[in-house]
Amino acid sequence: MLSSENVPSTASPVEAGRLPLITDLTREQLAQWCIDHGSSSYRADQIRRWIFTKRVNDFDEMHDISKKFRELLKENFRLFSTTIVKQQTAKDRTEKLLLELEDGHHVECVLMREPKRNTVCISTQVGCAMGCVFCASGLLGLTRNLSMGEILEQILRLDRVIDEDERISNIVVMGIGEPLANLSALIPALDTLNHKGGMGIGARKITVSTVGLPVKIRELADVNKSYILAVSLHAPNDVLRDQIVPTNNKIGIQKILDATDYYYVTTGRRVTFEYILLSGVNDSPAHARELAGLLKHRNAHVNLIPANGVEETGYQNPTTADVDRFFMTLAKGGVNVTVRKRKGDDIDAACGQLRLNREKEKEMVQIQ
């Protein structure tokens, strides 16, 4: 069985004859490559501007770069490595893409539109090793980590399907996989998103979600970028959390809370605790009172998430009355709390659901 903090770190495989992704290079690496090929470091800024702000789909569209250098780029790099195999648009204009990676595996990314912001939710792994019982992402296990470029490409793909006058304003790293198990690729990807030479998205508009890996939480804190940390708690005690989040039996809630306290002291950023409400499992007033006891003296925020039912997990959505009762119990207990608005209910909105359906389709084809 995988240790909760010993998750495979296998990066994207580079197949023979495949050109590397240009987005797998940091700004510094690309600048050095440009210098090594007879240009200046400024050339890297031009290239990144075309990729991250001007929405080009091909190196030939980079018109302020000489044709000779564009040819050099084409000989050495690819701009994209994924294929959009499915695109769904919900009634609320939430958009979800199923992307096929170069090795045939799939990941998902989502655009959630709101009046004053456009938020993108991205994946960091193919599958997940955490085994949360309610989640479709981990039903097929963990295959591999995504590379930095594959993480960024999800955002670039969504950025090219939205309207010309729309802009991505917020990033949530809450898709398929455990983000903190792939920090070596995630941190440089977030640096690119945050950097004004990338997409220029402020650190306070970037949320990183985790099932709760204490060592990795502290590592992220030491980056000291003021990202919003969201911890998927889902239970107020270890007995119940061991059932819902199997990795908890090797960690325990107290170690997670100690790490989040360190995160708050180091970054000055209040930690968000995600709590998915599963009907008849963790949604009683007694659970809410116990959760309030854990968090009321911390500068924390609880985000209640009514479960988005996935047939394969067997868990049910809570009733509106149960959600309201849980909310009021926390609020009366002195906890800052909100209820997440559900988005994209009509387009396989649950995390990993679209990928799971795709894998089922592939199995049916093989059987036939």
Disulfide bonds with the S-S distance in Angstrom:
none
